[in-house]
Amino acid sequence: MTAVHLPGTPVIEGGHLISTNPATGDEAGRLPVATADDVARAVEQARAAGQWWAGLGFDARRDRLLRWRRLLAQRMEELAELVHVEGGKPVADALVEIVSAVEHVDWAARNARRVLGPRKVRSRLILAEFSAHLEYQPHGVVGVIGPWNYPVFTPIGSAAYALAAGNTVVLKPSEYTPVAGQWLVDTFAEVVPERPVFTAVHGLGDTGAALCRAGVDKLAFTGSTATAKKVMATCAESLTPVLLEAGGKDAMIVDADADLDAAAEACVWGAMTNAGQTCIGIERVYAVEPVFDAFVDKVVERAGRLTVGADGADVGPITMPSQLDVIRRHIDDALARGGRAALGGPDAVRPPYAHPTVLVDVPEDAAAVREETFGPTVTINRVRDADEALTRANALPYGLGGSVFGRRRAVAIARRLRSGMASVNSTLTFAGMSTLPFGGVGESGFGRIHGEDGLREFARAKAVTRRRARSPLPSTTFERTPADVDRLVKAVKLLYGRKP
């Protein structure tokens, strides 16, 4: 019979990490905890495997990644059920997550050669005797520390691009969803059985710290801003470069000429999908005065129809039990400061669930506006115009994504959002667009996954010059003469000293 533990809380027992269902406490699986020595060995093995993997070249890696993509697509229902059991996410949401992940594997595999392959670069006149060549070489071993809220999509967003670029990967999944992470590694080994190209280590925060110190050549982290700072500090000990995708407090702006039905539908999805446990989720909305009341009514009507429960519901349990206290505190603080609950309220938090909550007219200094909530809640505040909405939206140190609904000025408003990404007349869509980079600014981190920038993130530029003729303007030699320097100065003045 399956053991029952405290719902959602990882347990270390007999040297194993036990993952539990956040709704029922049923055991979802158990995996051996990696010691610091185990982590170091995993990195050493990945480094040895990396010589083979990089040596395969773009085409052979492409074929293997596409075989993995095929396996993921064929077995996505199996993986979705695992994600549901382990993290509580509704199966339909898990399937949408996996669909996006499959798309990213395909794009990375098919485009790595085009983006990273060697190519000639034009020379400049001053160094016309040299040819120029640029290529991107893999870092070596990439460590990936993944989150629990999107245990498939997010690790693959780093791992698939790193693998396509010729790196090997050691994944440390979240302790809340280790079984899903191990499933990814195991299925990759089915299509690439020759060497440990993609492996996993399991444990709590100390295992992640050990990975940072294990000699990886780059570390990609997704998680809270507080933990991102710790990861960066640890990696700084060895000058290991990092890619950080940290917290968010994304805003939606609803302008006067917006399609309110579409905006309300997107707002509810952006705020409530995955029980609001989305780093790019919509947590704040600023609606201009003329449409504020109608927009709130439409959001409340749609959010009020959502079902909450373990199986077959729209909104599943909160994966991390401690987050329930954060959600409750944010709701209570918003109401104590004069905000109003148009839906939900103090009784919305009923462990292990948080029911949809819409808060309106919440002061800008409230926790529900300034801190990441990570629950199915959203604040909607009225503003005079889009300029005031932008001022409020850009006031926080976060800068991950955002959304704008409107017609005439929507794109111009989106460009002024202080964020790494923005959706116009939709929410979250930039995440599934494999051709676009994904990442934030400020306390939302730095670096990019996905798209061409995501491939380059996991490779280092290598510049090569080759002399092809005698220099007409010798300068980088002690054999130069005063006449050579004089000719060089005259040439530069002739080329660049004139009025443009």
Buried (B, 14 or more C-beta within 10 A) or exposed (E): EEEEBEBBBBBEEEEBBBBBBBBBBBBBBBBEBBBBEBBBBBBEBBBEBBEEBBEBEBEEBBEBBBBBBBBBBEEBEEBBEBBBBBBBBBBBBBBBBBBBBBBBBBBBBBBBBEBBEEEEEEBEEBBEBBBBBBBBBBBBBBBBBBBBBBBBBBBBBBBBBBBBBBBBBBBBBBBBBBBBBBBBBEBBBEBBEEBBBBBBBBBBEEBBBBBBBBBBBBBBBBBBBEBBBBBBEBBEEEEBBBBBBBBBBBBBBBBBBBBBEEBBBBBBBBBBBBBBBBBBBBBBBBBBEBBBEEBBEBBBEBBBEBEBEBEEBBBBBBBBBEBBEBBBBBBBBBBEBEBEBBBBBEEBBEBBBBBBBBBBBBBEEBBBBBBBBBBBBBBBBBBEBBEBBBEBBBEBEBBBBBBBBBEEBBEEBBEBBBBBBBBBBBBBBBBBBBEBBBBBBBBBBBBBBBBBBBBBBBBBEEEEEEEEEEBEBBEEEEEBEEEBEEBBEEBEEEEEEEEE
